[in-house]
Amino acid sequence: MKASEVKVSLGAALAARRPVFLWGAPGVGKSQVVAQVAAARGVNLVDVRAVLLDPVDLRGLPHLNGDGRAHWAPPDFLPDDGAGILFLDELNAAPPLVQASCYQLVLDRRVGEYRLPDGWSIVGAGNRETDRAVVNRMPSALANRFIHLQFDVDVDEWVSWALGAGIQTEVLAFVRFRPGLLHNFDPAKAEKSFPSPRTWEYVSDLVKVGLPSSVEFGIIAGTLGEGAAAEFVGFLKIFRDLPDIDAILLNPDAAAVPSEPAALYAVACALGRRASAHNFGAVVTYSKRMPVEFSVLMVRDAVRLCPEVCKSRPFQEWASANSKVLI
């Protein structure tokens, strides 16, 4: 399932108060999606790393309550009121006894004397056994207590997220040019670094702060792996030689239009990000000189980031002229 489908499925399961477990490769954004669902629903999120627990931690500590009998004080990370998501992240990385300690909490919504408040739901997440991550096989008794969802990466949805998350234009343009490198993880290889949504966000941060040319390849290779880093650094050289975006907006009829696909992706992403209701006429004028697929890409980005452009006459004229490719 792609992220949007996971969010809808999570919403349905949470409404039904049924526990859900998200499976996915390292770095695809499982934890972020759970946080986004909690934020969209306006509820709290309690992130519990099961791998850090001992088997007895969920039950808490015994204490005397004045009646001569031992009672159990639950840990403070378990909610006692309100509404939210109790997120058991990396649950299947925990030792088998810790996973077993979650049986009653997941199915019966209680541990000993503790009861999970009615407004709270349980979501777990973890890597798959085939991902060569640190995991322990989930006992069938625990697995049968969850609804299981498979999380898959989708380039279009990642791009939509990246546009609003401030991901650098260079990174966004490259992923569009080489979508297969958004997530390129081979568990059969013993690589420590590989491209993933998480590591591309790291690369964006590195590009944003600026990298000396002497270490640029090395640090990016340490983030993405050498193969992807070599392609991205080569793309950066093209990106840095592009026509100036301000010059394009000032003279869209005469500014140079690149011929290489990589450069076209870069220009389209950069212009889409700079578009506004005030300069959209210049954007459209320039886009008419580009191959239609790049014109569409650029205008779609502009609309996502600045919906006001849809009210402009240049947009309406462009949409009328390109109605066939928009269907």
C-alpha positions in Angstrom: 0.0 0.0 0.0 1.2 3.5 -0.7 1.1 6.2 2.0 -2.3 7.6 1.2 -3.9 4.1 1.3 -2.1 3.3 4.5 -3.6 6.4 6.1 -7.1 5.6 5.0 -6.7 2.0 6.3 -5.3 3.2 9.6 -8.3 5.6 9.9 -10.7 2.8 9.4 -9.0 0.4 11.8 -8.6 3.1 14.5 -12.3 4.0 14.2 -13.1 0.3 14.8 -10.6 0.2 17.7 -8.6 -2.6 16.1 -4.8 -2.8 16.4 -2.7 -2.4 13.2 0.9 -3.4 12.4 2.8 -1.6 9.6 5.4 -3.6 7.7 8.0 -2.0 5.5 11.7 -1.7 4.5 14.0 0.6 6.5 13.6 4.3 5.8 10.3 4.3 3.9 8.5 6.6 6.5 6.4 4.2 8.6 6.8 6.3 11.7 6.1 9.5 9.9 2.8 8.2 8.5 1.6 7.2 12.0 2.5 10.7 13.3 0.7 12.3 10.4 -2.4 10.2 11.1 -2.4 11.2 14.8 -1.9 14.9 13.8 -4.7 14.8 11.3 -7.1 13.3 13.9 -6.0 15.8 16.5 -5.0 13.2 19.0 -1.9 12.4 21.1 0.9 10.1 20.0 2.9 8.1 22.5 5.9 6.4 20.9 7.1 3.4 22.8 10.2 1.6 21.5 9.5 -2.0 22.5 13.1 -3.0 21.8 14.2 -0.9 24.9 11.7 -2.6 27.3 12.2 -5.6 29.6 9.4 -8.2 29.7 8.1 -6.8 33.1 8.2 -3.1 32.1 4.6 -3.0 30.7 3.1 -4.2 34.0 5.0 -1.7 36.1 6.1 -2.0 39.7 4.4 -3.6 42.7 3.3 -1.4 45.6 1.2 -1.8 48.8 -2.1 0.1 48.8 -3.0 -0.1 52.5 -5.1 -3.3 52.1 -2.2 -5.7 52.7 -2.2 -6.8 49.1 0.4 -6.0 46.3 -0.9 -3.8 43.5 0.9 -2.8 40.3 1.7 0.8 39.4 1.8 1.0 35.5 4.6 2.8 33.8 4.1 6.5 33.1 4.4 6.1 29.3 1.0 4.2 29.3 -1.8 6.8 28.9 -4.4 7.2 31.6 -6.9 9.5 29.9 -7.7 11.4 26.7 -7.4 10.0 23.2 -4.5 9.1 21.0 -2.3 6.4 19.4 -0.1 4.1 21.4 2.7 3.4 18.9 4.7 0.3 19.5 7.6 1.1 17.1 10.1 -1.6 16.2 8.0 -4.1 18.1 9.3 -7.1 16.2 12.9 -6.0 17.0 12.2 -6.7 20.7 13.1 -10.0 22.2 10.4 -12.7 22.1 9.6 -12.3 25.8 9.0 -8.6 25.4 6.7 -9.3 22.4 4.9 -11.8 24.5 4.4 -9.2 27.2 2.3 -7.2 24.7 -0.2 -10.0 24.0 -2.8 -8.8 26.6 -2.3 -5.1 25.8 -2.8 -5.6 22.1 -5.8 -7.8 22.2 -7.6 -7.0 25.5 -6.4 -3.4 25.8 -5.1 -4.1 29.3 -2.1 -5.3 31.3 -2.8 -6.7 34.7 -4.7 -3.9 36.5 -4.1 -1.3 33.8 -6.7 -0.6 31.1 -6.0 1.4 28.0 -8.5 4.3 27.9 -11.3 4.0 25.3 -10.0 6.9 23.2 -6.7 5.2 22.5 -5.7 2.9 19.7 -2.7 0.6 19.2 -0.4 0.7 16.2 2.8 -1.3 15.8 5.5 -1.1 13.1 8.6 -2.9 12.1 10.9 -4.1 9.3 10.3 -7.3 7.5 12.4 -10.4 8.2 13.7 -10.3 4.6 15.1 -6.8 5.1 18.2 -8.0 7.0 17.2 -5.6 9.8 17.4 -6.5 13.5 14.2 -8.4 13.9 12.9 -11.4 15.8 10.2 -13.5 14.3 6.8 -12.3 15.6 5.0 -15.0 17.5 1.9 -16.2 15.7 -0.2 -15.5 18.8 0.8 -11.8 18.7 0.7 -11.5 14.9 -2.9 -12.8 14.9 -3.9 -9.9 17.2 -3.0 -7.3 14.5 -4.4 -6.1 11.2 -1.3 -6.2 9.0 -0.6 -3.5 6.4 2.3 -3.5 3.9 3.9 -0.1 3.4 5.3 0.6 -0.1 7.0 3.7 -1.5 5.2 5.7 -4.2 7.2 8.4 -6.1 4.2 10.7 -6.8 3.1 10.7 -3.2 6.7 11.3 -2.0 7.0 14.3 -4.4 3.7 15.8 -3.0 5.1 15.5 0.5 8.5 16.8 -0.5 7.0 19.9 -2.1 5.5 21.0 1.2 8.3 19.7 3.4 11.0 22.0 2.0 13.0 19.3 0.3 15.7 21.0 -1.9 14.8 21.5 -5.5 17.9 19.6 -6.6 16.8 16.5 -4.7 13.2 16.7 -5.9 14.3 17.1 -9.6 16.7 14.2 -9.4 14.2 11.8 -7.9 11.8 12.7 -10.7 14.5 12.1 -13.2 15.5 8.8 -11.6 12.4 7.6 -9.7 13.9 4.1 -9.2 16.5 5.6 -6.8 13.9 7.0 -4.4 14.1 3.7 -2.6 16.7 1.2 -3.8 17.3 -1.3 -1.1 18.6 -4.8 -1.8 18.7 -6.9 1.3 21.0 -9.4 -0.4 23.8 -6.8 -0.4 25.6 -5.8 2.7 25.5 -2.1 2.0 25.4 0.3 5.0 24.0 3.2 2.9 21.3 3.1 0.3 18.7 5.5 -1.2 15.4 5.8 0.8 13.0 8.5 1.6 14.8 9.0 4.9 18.3 9.3 3.4 17.1 11.7 0.6 15.8 14.0 3.3 19.3 13.8 4.8 20.8 14.7 1.5 18.5 17.6 1.1 19.7 18.9 4.5 23.3 18.5 3.4 22.7 20.4 0.2 20.9 23.1 2.0 23.8 23.9 4.3 26.3 23.6 1.4 29.1 21.1 0.9 32.7 21.8 0.0 33.5 20.2 -3.4 36.4 18.2 -1.8 33.9 16.2 0.4 30.7 16.4 -1.5 30.9 13.0 -3.1 32.2 11.3 0.0 29.5 12.5 2.4 26.7 11.9 -0.1 28.0 8.4 -0.8 28.0 7.8 2.9 24.3 8.7 2.9 23.1 7.1 -0.3 25.7 4.6 -1.3 28.3 5.1 -4.0 26.2 4.3 -7.1 23.3 6.7 -6.3 25.8 9.3 -5.0 27.7 9.2 -8.3 24.5 9.8 -10.3 23.3 12.6 -8.0 26.6 14.4 -7.9 26.7 14.3 -11.7 23.1 15.7 -11.8 24.2 18.5 -9.4 26.8 19.7 -12.0 24.0 19.9 -14.6 21.7 21.7 -12.1 24.3 24.3 -11.3 24.8 25.2 -15.0 21.1 25.8 -15.6 19.7 29.1 -16.8 19.1 31.5 -13.9 15.4 31.3 -12.8 15.1 35.0 -12.3 16.4 35.5 -15.8 13.8 33.1 -17.2 11.0 35.0 -15.4 12.3 38.3 -16.6 12.5 37.2 -20.3 10.6 33.9 -20.8 10.5 34.4 -24.6 14.3 34.4 -25.0 15.7 32.5 -22.1 17.4 29.2 -23.1 15.5 26.0 -22.9 17.6 22.9 -22.0 17.5 19.9 -24.3 18.7 17.3 -21.8 16.0 15.5 -19.9 17.9 15.9 -16.6 18.1 19.6 -17.1 14.5 19.9 -18.1 13.4 18.1 -14.9 15.6 20.6 -12.9 14.2 23.7 -14.6 10.6 22.5 -14.4 11.0 21.8 -10.6 12.7 25.1 -10.0 10.1 27.2 -11.9 7.2 25.3 -10.3 8.5 26.3 -6.9 9.0 29.9 -7.8 5.6 30.3 -9.5 3.1 32.7 -8.0 -0.1 34.5 -9.1 2.1 37.5 -10.0 4.6 35.8 -12.3 2.5 32.9 -13.6 2.2 34.6 -17.0 6.0 34.4 -17.4 6.0 30.8 -16.2 3.3 29.8 -18.8 5.1 31.6 -21.6 8.3 29.7 -20.9 6.5 26.4 -20.4 5.1 26.7 -23.9 8.6 26.3 -25.2 9.2 23.1 -23.3 8.1 19.5 -24.1 4.5 19.2 -22.9 5.2 16.6 -20.2 7.6 19.0 -18.5 5.2 21.9 -18.9 2.5 19.8 -17.1 4.9 18.8 -14.3 5.9 22.4 -13.7 2.3 23.7 -13.6 1.1 20.9 -11.3 3.9 21.8 -8.9 2.9 25.4 -9.1 -0.8 24.6 -8.3 0.2 22.4 -5.3 2.3 25.1 -3.8 0.3 28.2 -4.8 -3.4 27.3 -5.5 -4.0 31.0 -6.2 -2.5 30.6 -9.7 -5.6 28.6 -10.7 -7.6 31.9 -10.7 -5.2 33.6 -13.1 -6.0 34.1 -16.8 -2.6 32.5 -17.9 -3.5 29.3 -16.0 -7.0 29.1 -17.5 -5.5 29.6 -21.0 -2.8 27.0 -20.3 -5.4 24.5 -18.9 -7.6 24.9 -22.0 -4.7 24.4 -24.4 -3.5 21.3 -22.5 -6.9 19.7 -21.5 -6.1 16.5 -23.3 -2.9 15.8 -21.3 -4.6 16.7 -18.0 -7.3 14.0 -18.3 
